[in-house]
Amino acid sequence: MRSIIYHQYGEPADVLQLTEAPELPAPGVGEVLIRVLSRPVHPGDLIGIRGRYRAPGNAAPLGPEGARPGFEGMGVIEALGPGVDSAQGLAPGARVAFFPARWAWSDKVLAPIRAVTVLPDDISDAAAAQLHVAPLTATLLLRAVRAARAQAGDVIALSAAGSLVARLASKLLVAEGYMPVGIVRSEQTIPALSSQMPGMQFISTGRADWTRRVYGLTQGRTVRVALDPVGGEVGSALASLLGDGGTLVSYGDLSGQPLTVPALAFSTRGISIQGVSVGRWPSLPDEVRAADIDIALDLARLVPDAFTAAGIYDLADIATAVRHAEQPGKAGAVLLR
């Protein structure tokens, strides 16, 4: 069985390598064995490979066997473990998406049935490979907006607005009557995004006065909630745009730079910062997760063009794939086949 592995933290293109790994054992109780057909390269994957989930200099040691990345993808069931009910559609040959499962950047994975979604025929392979992480993050962000007591008509700012998460979140926000404003890096991407994401306005950080121009888009209204996967200068600027009592919701660290927010913003303006991570989604109650999966499937049907692939690479081309995944302005996800 082929598998991507790394033995030290570092730049993904430098430390990742394709290796032959032992075949996985037969699935255990409540598990299925999946032959993986496609899986996306997520920013979160690359953050882990760089060892950035821990404090600097405090990354967990990898051990002599190294580590294998990947936690989402789609494929075909090859075998069922004891206790798996085939009446649920979990049968050999069934097309499924999975999240979370270890070692998704391998030819095969073992996954608990709680982590497996049987795929309807109208969901494309590209959408199936991305069915969980981005759509579920979008549902978590919508909950965070509600928890921040945002009302219909309130301004919700989204950085990295061309990303799949932002595209899906904007769809959910518009449906609930919020006013989303997208922050992008390039002015040239705005016309295409505007046509693809009706109900959302955009502004580019390429303009030196972009923070002031936000008020022109919002008719002078301040931002109630900012949804930010970037951090650094962009996340800090969004925090400055928040009105009194506003909330910055952080769900990533694309810049690798810290937020710099004046301490008085918390005490005198009452702003707050909270974090959202799809890594905590699997611990939610079964009924909540089931409803979220239904939303994810609906989004895959409603906005299929959002689930496009910017590039598709074999596992053997992992270095090229991860470099492509971090190219600015790419249209869609990078998938490993």
LINCORMO-V177933 format. One record per residue. N is the residue number from 1. SS is DSSP state (h for helix, s for strand, l for the rest). OMEGA is omega in degrees with one decimal (NA if undefined). NEAR is the number of other C-alpha atoms within 12 Angstrom. Layout:
n=N ss=SS omega=OMEGA near=NEAR
n=N ss=SS omega=OMEGA near=NEAR
//
This chain:
n=1 ss=l omega=176.9 near=20
n=2 ss=s omega=179.5 near=26
n=3 ss=s omega=173.7 near=34
n=4 ss=s omega=-176.3 near=35
n=5 ss=s omega=170.2 near=33
n=6 ss=s omega=-175.6 near=34
n=7 ss=l omega=175.2 near=26
n=8 ss=l omega=176.2 near=25
n=9 ss=l omega=178.7 near=33
n=10 ss=l omega=178.1 near=18
n=11 ss=l omega=-174.4 near=23
n=12 ss=h omega=-178.6 near=35
n=13 ss=h omega=-178.0 near=26
n=14 ss=h omega=-170.2 near=21
n=15 ss=h omega=-179.1 near=25
n=16 ss=l omega=177.1 near=35
n=17 ss=s omega=177.2 near=31
n=18 ss=s omega=-177.9 near=27
n=19 ss=s omega=171.6 near=23
n=20 ss=s omega=-179.0 near=16
n=21 ss=l omega=177.0 near=23
n=22 ss=l omega=175.3 near=13
n=23 ss=l omega=179.0 near=17
n=24 ss=l omega=176.7 near=25
n=25 ss=l omega=175.4 near=19
n=26 ss=l omega=-178.9 near=20
n=27 ss=l omega=178.8 near=25
n=28 ss=l omega=-178.8 near=19
n=29 ss=l omega=178.3 near=19
n=30 ss=l omega=-179.9 near=23
n=31 ss=s omega=171.2 near=31
n=32 ss=s omega=173.6 near=45
n=33 ss=s omega=-175.2 near=43
n=34 ss=s omega=168.5 near=47
n=35 ss=s omega=-171.6 near=35
n=36 ss=s omega=179.2 near=45
n=37 ss=s omega=-177.1 near=33
n=38 ss=s omega=176.3 near=43
n=39 ss=s omega=-177.9 near=49
n=40 ss=s omega=170.7 near=52
n=41 ss=l omega=-177.9 near=44
n=42 ss=l omega=170.4 near=39
n=43 ss=h omega=178.8 near=36
n=44 ss=h omega=175.4 near=33
n=45 ss=h omega=-174.7 near=36
n=46 ss=h omega=174.5 near=37
n=47 ss=h omega=178.8 near=27
n=48 ss=h omega=179.8 near=30
n=49 ss=h omega=177.2 near=37
n=50 ss=l omega=178.5 near=31
n=51 ss=l omega=-172.7 near=29
n=52 ss=l omega=177.5 near=26
n=53 ss=l omega=175.2 near=21
n=54 ss=l omega=177.2 near=15
n=55 ss=l omega=179.7 near=10
n=56 ss=l omega=179.4 near=12
n=57 ss=l omega=-176.3 near=12
n=58 ss=l omega=179.0 near=12
n=59 ss=l omega=-178.6 near=19
n=60 ss=l omega=178.3 near=19
n=61 ss=l omega=-175.4 near=17
n=62 ss=l omega=-177.5 near=20
n=63 ss=l omega=-174.5 near=13
n=64 ss=l omega=-178.3 near=10
n=65 ss=l omega=-179.9 near=13
n=66 ss=l omega=-179.5 near=23
n=67 ss=s omega=179.8 near=33
n=68 ss=l omega=-175.5 near=35
n=69 ss=l omega=173.9 near=41
n=70 ss=l omega=-179.3 near=41
n=71 ss=l omega=-179.8 near=38
n=72 ss=s omega=175.0 near=47
n=73 ss=s omega=176.3 near=50
n=74 ss=s omega=179.9 near=48
n=75 ss=s omega=-176.0 near=42
n=76 ss=s omega=178.5 near=36
n=77 ss=s omega=176.2 near=37
n=78 ss=s omega=-177.5 near=27
n=79 ss=s omega=179.3 near=29
n=80 ss=s omega=173.1 near=30
n=81 ss=l omega=176.9 near=26
n=82 ss=l omega=176.1 near=17
n=83 ss=l omega=178.5 near=17
n=84 ss=l omega=-175.6 near=26
n=85 ss=l omega=-179.4 near=17
n=86 ss=h omega=178.3 near=21
n=87 ss=h omega=177.9 near=11
n=88 ss=h omega=-178.0 near=16
n=89 ss=l omega=179.3 near=22
n=90 ss=l omega=-177.3 near=34
n=91 ss=l omega=176.4 near=25
n=92 ss=l omega=-177.5 near=23
n=93 ss=l omega=-179.8 near=21
n=94 ss=l omega=178.1 near=29
n=95 ss=s omega=-172.9 near=33
n=96 ss=s omega=166.6 near=45
n=97 ss=s omega=-178.0 near=49
n=98 ss=s omega=174.0 near=47
n=99 ss=s omega=-9.7 near=43
n=100 ss=l omega=173.4 near=34
n=101 ss=l omega=-178.6 near=35
n=102 ss=l omega=170.5 near=29
n=103 ss=l omega=-178.1 near=34
n=104 ss=l omega=176.8 near=43
n=105 ss=l omega=176.8 near=47
n=106 ss=s omega=-179.9 near=43
n=107 ss=l omega=-178.4 near=38
n=108 ss=s omega=174.8 near=41
n=109 ss=s omega=166.8 near=49
n=110 ss=s omega=-177.9 near=41
n=111 ss=s omega=172.1 near=44
n=112 ss=s omega=-175.9 near=30
n=113 ss=h omega=175.8 near=35
n=114 ss=h omega=-175.6 near=30
n=115 ss=h omega=-171.0 near=36
n=116 ss=s omega=176.3 near=43
n=117 ss=s omega=175.1 near=40
n=118 ss=s omega=-170.9 near=35
n=119 ss=l omega=170.8 near=35
n=120 ss=l omega=-177.2 near=21
n=121 ss=l omega=-175.8 near=15
n=122 ss=l omega=176.3 near=17
n=123 ss=l omega=-177.4 near=29
n=124 ss=l omega=177.2 near=28
n=125 ss=h omega=-179.8 near=33
n=126 ss=h omega=177.7 near=35
n=127 ss=h omega=-179.3 near=42
n=128 ss=h omega=-179.9 near=45
n=129 ss=h omega=-177.3 near=47
n=130 ss=l omega=-168.6 near=47
n=131 ss=l omega=-170.8 near=49
n=132 ss=l omega=-166.5 near=49
n=133 ss=h omega=-176.5 near=43
n=134 ss=h omega=179.3 near=44
n=135 ss=h omega=-179.9 near=43
n=136 ss=h omega=173.7 near=43
n=137 ss=h omega=178.7 near=43
n=138 ss=h omega=178.5 near=40
n=139 ss=h omega=177.9 near=38
n=140 ss=h omega=178.2 near=40
n=141 ss=h omega=176.7 near=41
n=142 ss=h omega=177.3 near=38
n=143 ss=h omega=179.5 near=25
n=144 ss=h omega=177.5 near=32
n=145 ss=h omega=177.8 near=41
n=146 ss=h omega=-179.0 near=24
n=147 ss=h omega=177.3 near=19
n=148 ss=l omega=176.8 near=26
n=149 ss=l omega=174.2 near=19
n=150 ss=l omega=-179.8 near=28
n=151 ss=l omega=175.8 near=21
n=152 ss=l omega=-177.4 near=18
n=153 ss=l omega=178.5 near=24
n=154 ss=l omega=179.3 near=31
n=155 ss=s omega=176.4 near=40
n=156 ss=s omega=-179.7 near=54
n=157 ss=s omega=178.9 near=52
n=158 ss=s omega=172.5 near=51
n=159 ss=s omega=-173.3 near=47
n=160 ss=l omega=-168.7 near=41
n=161 ss=l omega=176.1 near=40
n=162 ss=l omega=-178.0 near=42
n=163 ss=l omega=178.6 near=40
n=164 ss=h omega=179.2 near=45
n=165 ss=h omega=-178.6 near=43
n=166 ss=h omega=178.6 near=43
n=167 ss=h omega=-178.9 near=42
n=168 ss=h omega=178.3 near=46
n=169 ss=h omega=-179.9 near=46
n=170 ss=h omega=177.9 near=47
n=171 ss=h omega=179.6 near=35
n=172 ss=h omega=-178.1 near=37
n=173 ss=h omega=179.4 near=41
n=174 ss=h omega=-179.4 near=27
n=175 ss=h omega=-179.9 near=19
n=176 ss=l omega=172.6 near=22
n=177 ss=l omega=176.4 near=22
n=178 ss=l omega=178.9 near=31
n=179 ss=s omega=-178.8 near=37
n=180 ss=s omega=175.3 near=45
n=181 ss=s omega=-176.2 near=49
n=182 ss=s omega=177.6 near=46
n=183 ss=s omega=-179.2 near=43
n=184 ss=s omega=-179.2 near=33
n=185 ss=l omega=-171.2 near=26
n=186 ss=l omega=176.5 near=24
n=187 ss=h omega=-175.2 near=21
n=188 ss=h omega=-178.3 near=18
n=189 ss=h omega=-171.1 near=27
n=190 ss=h omega=-179.0 near=27
n=191 ss=h omega=-179.4 near=19
n=192 ss=h omega=-179.9 near=18
n=193 ss=h omega=-179.7 near=34
n=194 ss=h omega=179.0 near=25
n=195 ss=h omega=-178.7 near=15
n=196 ss=h omega=-174.3 near=26
n=197 ss=l omega=-178.2 near=33
n=198 ss=l omega=-179.4 near=25
n=199 ss=l omega=-178.9 near=25
n=200 ss=l omega=175.8 near=38
n=201 ss=s omega=-172.6 near=36
n=202 ss=s omega=173.5 near=43
n=203 ss=s omega=-176.0 near=38
n=204 ss=s omega=174.6 near=31
n=205 ss=l omega=175.4 near=29
n=206 ss=l omega=176.5 near=18
n=207 ss=l omega=-176.8 near=17
n=208 ss=l omega=-177.0 near=13
n=209 ss=l omega=-171.7 near=14
n=210 ss=h omega=-178.7 near=25
n=211 ss=h omega=177.5 near=33
n=212 ss=h omega=-178.3 near=22
n=213 ss=h omega=177.0 near=24
n=214 ss=h omega=-177.9 near=34
n=215 ss=h omega=175.0 near=23
n=216 ss=h omega=178.6 near=17
n=217 ss=h omega=-174.1 near=25
n=218 ss=l omega=-176.9 near=28
n=219 ss=l omega=175.0 near=15
n=220 ss=l omega=-179.3 near=16
n=221 ss=l omega=177.2 near=24
n=222 ss=l omega=-180.0 near=32
n=223 ss=s omega=177.7 near=41
n=224 ss=s omega=179.8 near=41
n=225 ss=s omega=174.2 near=48
n=226 ss=s omega=-179.9 near=51
n=227 ss=s omega=-167.4 near=51
n=228 ss=s omega=172.3 near=45
n=229 ss=l omega=-170.3 near=43
n=230 ss=l omega=-174.2 near=34
n=231 ss=l omega=176.6 near=32
n=232 ss=h omega=-175.7 near=23
n=233 ss=h omega=-177.2 near=24
n=234 ss=h omega=179.3 near=38
n=235 ss=h omega=179.5 near=40
n=236 ss=h omega=178.0 near=30
n=237 ss=h omega=177.6 near=31
n=238 ss=h omega=177.7 near=45
n=239 ss=h omega=-179.8 near=44
n=240 ss=h omega=-179.8 near=35
n=241 ss=h omega=-178.2 near=37
n=242 ss=s omega=171.6 near=36
n=243 ss=s omega=178.7 near=30
n=244 ss=s omega=-179.2 near=23
n=245 ss=s omega=-179.1 near=26
n=246 ss=s omega=-175.1 near=37
n=247 ss=s omega=170.2 near=40
n=248 ss=s omega=178.9 near=46
n=249 ss=s omega=-179.1 near=42
n=250 ss=s omega=178.4 near=38
n=251 ss=l omega=177.6 near=35
n=252 ss=l omega=-177.3 near=36
n=253 ss=l omega=-175.3 near=32
n=254 ss=l omega=-177.5 near=29
n=255 ss=l omega=-174.3 near=22
n=256 ss=l omega=-177.9 near=23
n=257 ss=l omega=-177.1 near=17
n=258 ss=l omega=170.2 near=18
n=259 ss=l omega=174.2 near=27
n=260 ss=l omega=-177.9 near=19
n=261 ss=l omega=179.2 near=26
n=262 ss=l omega=-178.1 near=17
n=263 ss=l omega=-178.0 near=15
n=264 ss=h omega=177.6 near=14
n=265 ss=h omega=-179.7 near=24
n=266 ss=h omega=-173.9 near=21
n=267 ss=h omega=-175.7 near=13
n=268 ss=l omega=-179.4 near=14
n=269 ss=l omega=176.1 near=20
n=270 ss=l omega=177.4 near=20
n=271 ss=l omega=179.9 near=30
n=272 ss=s omega=176.7 near=31
n=273 ss=s omega=174.3 near=30
n=274 ss=s omega=-178.8 near=24
n=275 ss=s omega=176.1 near=26
n=276 ss=l omega=177.7 near=27
n=277 ss=l omega=176.9 near=26
n=278 ss=h omega=176.6 near=30
n=279 ss=h omega=178.3 near=24
n=280 ss=h omega=-177.8 near=18
n=281 ss=h omega=-177.7 near=29
n=282 ss=h omega=-179.0 near=29
n=283 ss=h omega=179.0 near=15
n=284 ss=l omega=178.2 near=17
n=285 ss=l omega=-176.5 near=13
n=286 ss=h omega=-176.3 near=14
n=287 ss=h omega=176.8 near=13
n=288 ss=h omega=-179.7 near=18
n=289 ss=h omega=179.6 near=28
n=290 ss=h omega=178.0 near=21
n=291 ss=h omega=178.6 near=16
n=292 ss=h omega=177.8 near=31
n=293 ss=h omega=176.3 near=36
n=294 ss=h omega=177.7 near=23
n=295 ss=h omega=179.5 near=29
n=296 ss=h omega=178.2 near=38
n=297 ss=h omega=178.0 near=35
n=298 ss=h omega=179.3 near=24
n=299 ss=h omega=178.5 near=34
n=300 ss=h omega=178.5 near=36
n=301 ss=h omega=-174.4 near=24
n=302 ss=h omega=-177.0 near=22
n=303 ss=l omega=-176.4 near=27
n=304 ss=h omega=-178.5 near=27
n=305 ss=h omega=179.3 near=25
n=306 ss=h omega=-175.3 near=34
n=307 ss=h omega=-179.0 near=38
n=308 ss=l omega=178.1 near=27
n=309 ss=s omega=175.2 near=32
n=310 ss=s omega=178.8 near=28
n=311 ss=s omega=179.2 near=30
n=312 ss=s omega=-173.5 near=29
n=313 ss=s omega=170.5 near=27
n=314 ss=l omega=177.3 near=27
n=315 ss=h omega=-179.2 near=35
n=316 ss=h omega=-178.8 near=25
n=317 ss=h omega=-171.9 near=23
n=318 ss=h omega=-177.9 near=36
n=319 ss=h omega=177.9 near=26
n=320 ss=h omega=-177.8 near=25
n=321 ss=h omega=-176.6 near=31
n=322 ss=h omega=174.4 near=37
n=323 ss=h omega=179.0 near=24
n=324 ss=h omega=-177.0 near=30
n=325 ss=h omega=-177.8 near=33
n=326 ss=l omega=176.1 near=29
n=327 ss=l omega=178.4 near=17
n=328 ss=l omega=174.3 near=19
n=329 ss=l omega=179.3 near=23
n=330 ss=l omega=-177.6 near=21
n=331 ss=l omega=178.3 near=23
n=332 ss=l omega=-177.1 near=31
n=333 ss=s omega=169.3 near=38
n=334 ss=s omega=-177.4 near=37
n=335 ss=s omega=173.8 near=40
n=336 ss=s omega=-177.8 near=42
n=337 ss=l omega=NA near=33
//
